[in-house]
């Protein structure tokens, strides 16, 4: 079906920008409109089901592997699609926002995959969203080379990482595009524009249109993505099954539906990934009202904790028994110029990646090019010349729902340092996000939205269970706002305080901070424009 036959008009509500017309073509917008018409209502229904499930679990409904998926889990005959070109060997993956500097550095880094992140690592200003699409288009066309005003050159090399795009989650909308009187779902914008412009280009280059899918909560949300893939390929005349998608298991409800999620996406699946901070955030959102889910300082919640070991081992077993890649979590350390600090950071990364490789993961994430060599060295030591270790089916692993919830074994109150760090990180990340930066180096780590989510959720949880006091939080909040204002005189401290209070101090924990912050950003932008 040719997109010239589509009449699903999408209105652009933003002012034209530099080269925006190359991305926002009538045909591309019609394609996005067709997706919105076909799937917009289903998205809303699934978001309603998320809320219903949250209420059920908060009311004490049992948490377990769903009975409805038992046939899928016990049937050993099905497997996901074979690895696609460029996704067979994934021993090192680097993540970051799709800006030009990151793109060149990531593609040249020596990593096998670059996840171009429109979600947690991108503040969704309109320029960032359209500019990110231009970055990807230019990268595929190899016209992304540039020189900074200081004279530093950025040039693509010969061996580049495979591009995998992470669109924004189902809970977000794109307010600058309107279809049928409503904002277009952000996921469909990011997916649709990239797929329309780059799918065939990627195929011609020997790879394909590949994606990471964030924050799925159940098999129904995976089925929705699969149906989107089927229709998108049909509309553009691309063979069914060309798309590949890796799902991030970063919600507790998805953890008990891993096999069902792989099954729904099986003709388009390329595996699962362990998203640590969002997973912990989801655990607090879902069970934070219970005292037996009281987490200590996030720095003390390591991947060796029993409930996290259960989660990661279940992920490896699930993937490998179905022929899919299992990708480990993020190493967020930023290499320090101080040699001693640099060596300490590398030692932590090495230990983390050794655990993952020995557990059976086929690769892992890093946030900085400087971490690629150590991650590659660790996985080289386990994999050798093999592209993966999918043959390790981990039949020794047996995980129950109770194992996934065994948080009480590491429960504990916060420390004064942990509370202050969380407050400082939330404020500084909010400030950067409102100014258009979604990936921010803070206290030696490359932080993104997932960091702010777990940090503010912990503050909320500690207050709810009265292991810290509101007066203490407000006192530290004042001190950290003053410190931030002294460092960045242009910071909008009033907006930051309001965001913090609404998202960390409210009686009920908001599901995500990003919709609230996005609305605030739109208001600020309108004020500046006027």
Secondary structure as GFF3:
##gff-version 3
##sequence-region A 1 530
A	DSSP	three_ten_helix	3	5	.	.	.	ID=ss1
A	DSSP	beta_strand	11	12	.	.	.	ID=ss2
A	DSSP	alpha_helix	20	23	.	.	.	ID=ss3
A	DSSP	alpha_helix	26	58	.	.	.	ID=ss4
A	DSSP	three_ten_helix	67	69	.	.	.	ID=ss5
A	DSSP	alpha_helix	70	74	.	.	.	ID=ss6
A	DSSP	beta_strand	92	96	.	.	.	ID=ss7
A	DSSP	alpha_helix	100	107	.	.	.	ID=ss8
A	DSSP	beta_strand	113	117	.	.	.	ID=ss9
A	DSSP	alpha_helix	126	140	.	.	.	ID=ss10
A	DSSP	beta_strand	146	147	.	.	.	ID=ss11
A	DSSP	beta_strand	153	154	.	.	.	ID=ss12
A	DSSP	beta_strand	162	166	.	.	.	ID=ss13
A	DSSP	beta_strand	173	179	.	.	.	ID=ss14
A	DSSP	beta_strand	182	185	.	.	.	ID=ss15
A	DSSP	alpha_helix	186	204	.	.	.	ID=ss16
A	DSSP	beta_strand	210	213	.	.	.	ID=ss17
A	DSSP	alpha_helix	219	236	.	.	.	ID=ss18
A	DSSP	beta_strand	244	249	.	.	.	ID=ss19
A	DSSP	alpha_helix	252	255	.	.	.	ID=ss20
A	DSSP	alpha_helix	258	264	.	.	.	ID=ss21
A	DSSP	beta_strand	269	274	.	.	.	ID=ss22
A	DSSP	alpha_helix	276	287	.	.	.	ID=ss23
A	DSSP	three_ten_helix	291	293	.	.	.	ID=ss24
A	DSSP	three_ten_helix	298	300	.	.	.	ID=ss25
A	DSSP	alpha_helix	306	321	.	.	.	ID=ss26
A	DSSP	beta_strand	326	331	.	.	.	ID=ss27
A	DSSP	alpha_helix	339	359	.	.	.	ID=ss28
A	DSSP	beta_strand	363	366	.	.	.	ID=ss29
A	DSSP	three_ten_helix	369	371	.	.	.	ID=ss30
A	DSSP	alpha_helix	372	383	.	.	.	ID=ss31
A	DSSP	alpha_helix	401	404	.	.	.	ID=ss32
A	DSSP	three_ten_helix	407	410	.	.	.	ID=ss33
A	DSSP	alpha_helix	416	434	.	.	.	ID=ss34
A	DSSP	beta_strand	440	442	.	.	.	ID=ss35
A	DSSP	beta_strand	445	447	.	.	.	ID=ss36
A	DSSP	alpha_helix	449	464	.	.	.	ID=ss37
A	DSSP	alpha_helix	470	487	.	.	.	ID=ss38
A	DSSP	alpha_helix	493	504	.	.	.	ID=ss39
A	DSSP	alpha_helix	514	529	.	.	.	ID=ss40
###
